[in-house]
Amino acid sequence: RYVDLKSTILDVGCGTGLTGRELRRVGFDCLRGVDISAPSLQTAAAKGVYESLVRADLMEPLPFSDDTFDGAVCVGVLSYISGDGLFREMCRVVRAGGTLVLSHRTDLVVQREFGKLISALEAEGLWSSVETSANLPYLPGHPDFGTGIEVQFFTLKVL
């Protein structure tokens, strides 16, 4: 609802391409993916939904020029990454006015004080908060998580 379907979207931590497949299914035309795992990128490539896939460590600068993308998604990744470096990089590669959508497990939102990080980067002028979802099922039926862990989605506008 915040991003035109003709936008160029970066799937940050695209893994095997599950998010990319869903974005393509709802009508997004231009998807690019980045992930550290070569085997995951091979699986993502086989889905045929990405214009390009790049192998990169998300804890390092992203291998894209400034203002390359209209938006970015980062789903199921933040459990493995801490600090603000990735968010700064996402804001660098997504044009001003672009949209970021992040998911984060609710237990880690609390533990890592994610709300404070979002607010600090907003106060710094990197982004503005657009919407935060209610708590939603994370991996229903998963033997390790079941219904004990939930997820929230954060929608942010790059400034």
Secondary structure, 3 states (H helix, E strand, C coil): CCCCCCCEEEEECCCCCHHHHHHHHCCCCEEEEEECCHHHHHHHHHHCCCCEEEECCCCCCCCCCCCCEEEEEECCCCCCCCCCHHHHHHHHHEEEEEEEEEEEEHHHHHHCCHHHHHHHHHHCCCEEEEEECCCEECCCCCCCCCCCCEEEEEEEEEC
